Amino acid sequence: MYQDLFTTTHNLYEEDKETMNRVWWLRYGIDNLTPHESHKKILKRAKSFEITIERFIDNSCEEHDLYGLYRRNIDFDGYDSLNKCLYGGDKVNSKYNTHIIRIKDKGELIGVGLFDKGFNSLSSEIHFFHPSYKKYSIGKLLILLTIDFMRKNKMKWYYPGYIVVGRPKLDYKLFLGKDSAEYFDYETKSWLPYKDDILEEEHYTSYDLNVMHISMAFTKSKDFDVRELMDQIENDLKSIEANN
């Protein structure tokens, strides 16, 4: 996320202190993917579109405008701006080998995908598209174009991001095939074959929620100190227990 490594096991919501959702990171082995009929239909519908993939240098006004239109038409959380997603705010020099996919229809930009390319793996960063083209499944099309790019470059692992328990809008990342997907199990520190029951709701105690919210408050600070965080958690939990 931004120009940092981003890892998490749970999503927290500042506006709702009682809600915490489990996060599961996904990956696919390219050699294990098999074409589905739905994939072929998406590619066929997009046959007339103009598609380019190249090294990403900077956002154009056209891309900023498209993201703004996309952001105003979604009904879930999103970054306030494209620069917020890519850089955390104002533009800085990118640390990553980022590429951009542009999809155009008769010269008009209708879809954009950004991904970071490694030696044998690739991670999607953000996809957005014109709301009028929703029926073309542009988000899924961008994933299929990314997979095609990886095959041509003989790459091994694709990381589409994460899915979240209780947030089904992110489940589209499984459309490549649940039988090919793997999820990262934080407890065993290993990648395991995907199974549907990881998306079952989990229940958390007030103790769990307080620890996570205290952690989130501290890690938002650029000058955050781990020892200070642990001391604050200990003091706050003593206070919570004393009042129960």
C-alpha positions in Angstrom: 0.0 0.0 0.0 1.4 3.4 -1.0 5.2 3.0 -1.2 5.4 0.6 1.7 5.0 -3.1 2.2 1.4 -3.7 3.4 0.4 -6.7 5.6 -2.6 -7.2 7.8 -4.7 -10.0 9.3 -7.8 -8.0 10.1 -9.8 -4.9 8.9 -10.8 -2.4 11.5 -13.3 0.4 11.1 -12.8 3.6 13.0 -16.5 4.6 12.6 -17.6 1.2 14.1 -15.6 0.2 17.1 -17.5 -3.1 17.4 -16.6 -4.4 13.9 -13.4 -6.3 13.0 -13.2 -8.6 9.9 -10.6 -11.3 9.2 -8.4 -10.7 6.1 -7.1 -13.5 3.9 -4.3 -12.9 1.4 -4.6 -14.8 -1.9 -2.2 -16.1 -4.5 -2.4 -18.2 -7.6 0.3 -20.4 -9.2 0.1 -19.5 -12.9 0.9 -23.1 -14.0 -2.2 -24.3 -12.1 -4.7 -22.0 -13.7 -7.1 -23.4 -16.3 -9.3 -21.3 -18.6 -13.0 -21.2 -17.5 -15.9 -20.6 -19.9 -16.7 -17.3 -18.1 -13.1 -16.2 -18.8 -13.5 -16.8 -22.5 -16.8 -14.8 -22.5 -15.2 -11.8 -20.8 -12.3 -11.8 -23.3 -14.6 -12.2 -26.3 -16.8 -9.2 -25.2 -13.6 -7.1 -25.0 -12.4 -8.0 -28.5 -12.9 -4.5 -30.0 -11.2 -2.6 -27.1 -7.7 -1.2 -27.5 -5.3 -2.6 -24.8 -1.8 -1.5 -23.9 0.5 -2.6 -21.1 3.7 -0.6 -20.4 6.0 0.6 -17.6 4.2 3.2 -15.4 5.8 6.6 -15.1 3.1 8.9 -13.9 -0.7 9.4 -13.8 -2.2 11.4 -16.6 -5.2 13.8 -16.1 -7.3 11.2 -18.0 -6.5 8.5 -15.4 -7.2 10.9 -12.5 -10.5 11.8 -14.1 -11.5 8.2 -14.6 -10.6 7.2 -11.1 -12.7 10.2 -9.7 -15.7 9.0 -11.8 -15.2 5.5 -10.6 -14.8 6.6 -6.9 -18.1 8.5 -7.1 -20.0 5.5 -8.3 -18.9 2.7 -6.0 -20.8 1.8 -2.9 -17.8 0.6 -0.8 -14.6 2.1 0.7 -12.0 3.4 -1.7 -9.0 5.7 -1.8 -9.8 9.4 -1.9 -7.6 9.8 -5.0 -5.3 7.8 -7.2 -2.2 9.5 -5.7 -3.5 8.5 -2.2 -3.5 4.8 -3.3 -0.1 4.9 -5.1 1.9 7.3 -2.9 -0.1 7.9 0.3 -0.6 11.5 -0.8 1.7 13.7 -3.0 3.7 12.0 -5.7 7.1 10.5 -4.8 9.5 8.4 -6.8 8.2 4.9 -6.9 10.2 2.1 -5.3 8.6 -0.6 -7.4 8.6 -1.8 -11.0 5.0 -0.7 -11.6 3.2 -1.3 -14.9 -0.1 0.1 -16.2 -2.8 -1.6 -18.3 -5.0 0.8 -20.2 -8.2 -0.2 -21.9 -9.8 2.1 -24.4 -13.0 2.1 -26.5 -12.7 4.2 -29.6 -10.0 6.3 -28.0 -11.8 6.8 -24.7 -10.1 5.4 -21.5 -12.5 3.0 -19.9 -10.3 0.9 -17.6 -7.0 1.0 -15.8 -5.0 -1.6 -13.9 -1.7 -1.1 -12.1 0.5 -3.9 -10.9 4.0 -4.3 -9.4 6.3 -6.7 -11.2 8.9 -8.8 -9.4 11.3 -11.4 -10.8 8.8 -14.3 -10.9 5.8 -12.9 -9.2 3.3 -10.0 -9.7 1.0 -8.1 -7.4 -2.1 -6.2 -8.5 -2.3 -2.7 -6.9 -5.5 -1.2 -8.1 -8.2 -1.6 -10.8 -10.8 1.0 -11.8 -13.1 1.5 -14.7 -15.9 3.7 -16.3 -19.2 2.9 -14.6 -21.0 2.7 -18.0 -18.9 -0.4 -18.9 -19.8 -2.4 -15.8 -21.5 -5.1 -18.0 -18.1 -5.9 -19.5 -16.6 -7.0 -16.2 -13.7 -4.7 -16.6 -12.2 -5.6 -13.2 -12.1 -9.3 -14.1 -10.9 -8.4 -17.6 -7.9 -6.6 -16.1 -7.0 -9.7 -14.0 -7.2 -11.9 -17.2 -4.9 -9.4 -19.0 -2.5 -9.5 -16.1 -2.4 -13.3 -16.2 -1.7 -13.2 -20.0 1.2 -10.8 -19.4 2.6 -13.1 -16.7 2.4 -16.2 -19.0 4.2 -14.3 -21.8 6.9 -13.3 -19.3 7.2 -16.8 -17.8 6.3 -15.6 -14.3 5.1 -18.0 -11.5 3.0 -16.4 -8.8 0.1 -13.9 -9.0 -1.0 -12.0 -5.9 -4.5 -10.3 -6.5 -4.7 -8.9 -3.0 -7.0 -10.1 -0.2 -10.5 -11.1 0.6 -12.3 -10.1 3.7 -14.8 -12.0 5.9 -18.2 -10.3 5.6 -17.2 -8.2 2.6 -18.4 -10.3 -0.4 -17.6 -7.5 -2.9 -13.9 -8.6 -2.8 -14.7 -12.2 -3.6 -14.4 -11.6 -7.3 -10.7 -12.2 -6.8 -11.6 -15.9 -6.6 -13.1 -16.0 -10.1 -9.9 -17.4 -11.6 -10.8 -20.6 -9.8 -11.1 -21.6 -6.2 -9.4 -24.9 -6.9 -6.3 -23.0 -8.0 -6.3 -20.4 -5.2 -4.1 -20.4 -2.1 -4.5 -18.3 1.1 -1.9 -17.3 3.6 -2.4 -18.7 7.0 -0.9 -16.4 9.5 -0.9 -18.9 12.4 1.2 -21.5 10.4 3.1 -18.9 8.3 2.3 -20.9 5.2 0.2 -20.9 2.0 -2.6 -23.4 2.0 -5.2 -24.5 -0.6 -8.3 -22.2 -0.5 -11.4 -23.5 1.3 -14.8 -21.7 1.6 -14.9 -22.0 5.4 -12.2 -19.4 5.9 -14.9 -16.8 5.0 -17.2 -17.8 7.9 -17.9 -15.1 10.4 -15.6 -14.9 13.5 -16.6 -13.4 16.8 -14.3 -11.2 18.8 -14.3 -10.2 22.5 -14.1 -6.6 23.7 -10.6 -7.5 24.7 -9.6 -8.4 21.1 -11.2 -5.2 19.7 -9.5 -2.9 22.2 -6.1 -4.4 21.6 -6.5 -4.0 17.8 -7.8 -0.4 18.0 -5.0 0.6 20.3 -2.5 -0.9 17.9 -4.1 0.9 14.9 -4.0 4.2 16.6 -0.3 3.9 17.3 0.7 2.5 13.9 -0.9 5.5 12.2 1.9 7.7 13.7 5.1 8.0 11.6 7.1 8.1 14.9 5.5 5.0 16.3 7.6 3.0 18.8 6.9 -0.7 19.4 7.9 -0.5 23.1 5.6 2.5 23.6 2.8 0.6 21.9 3.2 -2.5 24.2 3.2 -0.3 27.3 0.1 1.5 26.1 -1.7 -1.7 25.4 -0.8 -3.1 28.8 -2.0 0.1 30.6 -5.2 0.3 28.7 -6.1 -3.4 29.3 -5.4 -3.0 33.0 -7.9 -0.1 32.9 -10.5 -2.1 31.0 -10.2 -5.1 33.4 -10.4 -2.8 36.4 -13.7 -1.4 35.1 -15.3 -4.8 34.4 
